[in-house]
Amino acid sequence: MPSLKELRGRIGSVKQTQKITSAMKMVAASKLKRAQEQAEASRPFAERMSAMLSNLGAGVQGMPGAPPLLAGREGAKSHLLIVATADRGLAGGFNATIVRGARRRIAELQAEGREVKLICVGRKGRDLLRREYGGLIAEFLPVMAPGQKRTEFTDAKVIADKVIDLYNSGGVDEVSVVFNTFKSAVVQILTFKQLIPVELPEKAEASDEAGGSVYDFEPDEERILTELLPRNVGVQVYKALVENAASEQGARMAAMDNATRNAGDMIKRLSLVYNRQRQAQITKELIEIISGAEAI
Amino acid sequence: MADKLTFELVAPERLLASVEADMVVLPGEDGDFGVLAEHAPVVSLLRPGVISIYEGDRVDRRVFVAGGFAEVNPKGLIVLAEAAQPLDEMSAEKARQDLKDAEEDLADAKSPGDLERERLERLVAVARAKVEAVEAA
């Protein structure tokens, strides 16, 4: 049985921990709000872009001379996986989920005989993958530079440019990204998204929207596609980053809420033991005094 | 008066404008062109330049875009801009400074790869268009 003094010390330390976790929860909640707004604001562009791509791409795909970013390279040998995680931990299963998904994917690709390369966005992903797949990591970037408050489109652009350089130089034949899609503060969905070759969304409604009419292209279809496709990579990376940022804050908020509640339970339990022991001590002392008095 | 044109200007970070306009003039890759309601479906590349939104027969708003895409479909006009900024929020001094910086960057790049050079040249082109836009306003 721990002594009264030890118990007091433990209650104190759990209380401190609870203060920290509840503060972190508040911070995550306010950051979540901002990140969520950003994720939602970025959706229209990504959606329109996909719609435009599917309108354009469906006609060109399968034709000889289709841009390789769209049609893919034949006999693709190497695969670049962009692992987007967070820079910090203490966000529940957020980073672990992504890394687990990435590991599974790497194993699958290697089993197919592909050469796998990794770009880690976020410190945690690199830390967790370094031991096992250190040799595969081609590039590492933190999600945010020190002091940076939000993910900008230019950050995504930097990554996208690197990816496209790698692709054009023949370093990789396929590119995909793994991240968490933000569903709600407590639900995040692990998502794999193929970037190169481009995955075209279902075209079912797209043709209705255009009223069955055929587009004119200026200057011409091919020029537009060669501009649009690299741009699309940037947009998809950006989308992955902002969804991830919102998911991270959501996961952290949920995790810290849990931790705060657990700390509360622990304090309750410890206080009970403490009070019981204090009473036992008082009783013991009284008995000593009384039996001492009786002995005289 | 014909129907109005639904015009949406979207940047990667947010939806910048969603308005009903009488006419929108776009800086197309092959030259400026105006879009009225019920324009034929077209997809066009945009060069860095100014989009003018007409209300009646006068210009209601001008927005600078650093290139992008325009799509006209029967529902309206959608512009996917890379970066956009209302013209009246831009200052000529800053634009000139940006152009100077961009040109210096290009000159400083010692032995850049083709892609890097292309990127810098593009930045210079955007900055130059910006200066022209501001000076014309």
Boltz contact constraints between the chains, C-beta under 6 A:
constraints:
  - contact:
      token1: [A, 41]
      token2: [B, 14]
      max_distance: 6.0
  - contact:
      token1: [A, 44]
      token2: [B, 10]
      max_distance: 6.0
  - contact:
      token1: [A, 44]
      token2: [B, 15]
      max_distance: 6.0
  - contact:
      token1: [A, 45]
      token2: [B, 10]
      max_distance: 6.0
  - contact:
      token1: [A, 45]
      token2: [B, 12]
      max_distance: 6.0
  - contact:
      token1: [A, 48]
      token2: [B, 10]
      max_distance: 6.0
  - contact:
      token1: [A, 48]
      token2: [B, 78]
      max_distance: 6.0
  - contact:
      token1: [A, 48]
      token2: [B, 80]
      max_distance: 6.0
  - contact:
      token1: [A, 52]
      token2: [B, 71]
      max_distance: 6.0
  - contact:
      token1: [A, 153]
      token2: [B, 12]
      max_distance: 6.0
  - contact:
      token1: [A, 153]
      token2: [B, 13]
      max_distance: 6.0
  - contact:
      token1: [A, 165]
      token2: [B, 115]
      max_distance: 6.0
  - contact:
      token1: [A, 210]
      token2: [B, 41]
      max_distance: 6.0
  - contact:
      token1: [A, 210]
      token2: [B, 73]
      max_distance: 6.0
  - contact:
      token1: [A, 211]
      token2: [B, 74]
      max_distance: 6.0
  - contact:
      token1: [A, 213]
      token2: [B, 41]
      max_distance: 6.0
  - contact:
      token1: [A, 215]
      token2: [B, 41]
      max_distance: 6.0
  - contact:
      token1: [A, 215]
      token2: [B, 43]
      max_distance: 6.0
  - contact:
      token1: [A, 216]
      token2: [B, 42]
      max_distance: 6.0
  - contact:
      token1: [A, 217]
      token2: [B, 43]
      max_distance: 6.0
  - contact:
      token1: [A, 218]
      token2: [B, 30]
      max_distance: 6.0
  - contact:
      token1: [A, 218]
      token2: [B, 44]
      max_distance: 6.0
  - contact:
      token1: [A, 219]
      token2: [B, 29]
      max_distance: 6.0
  - contact:
      token1: [A, 219]
      token2: [B, 30]
      max_distance: 6.0
  - contact:
      token1: [A, 224]
      token2: [B, 43]
      max_distance: 6.0
  - contact:
      token1: [A, 224]
      token2: [B, 45]
      max_distance: 6.0
  - contact:
      token1: [A, 227]
      token2: [B, 45]
      max_distance: 6.0
  - contact:
      token1: [A, 235]
      token2: [B, 12]
      max_distance: 6.0
  - contact:
      token1: [A, 238]
      token2: [B, 12]
      max_distance: 6.0
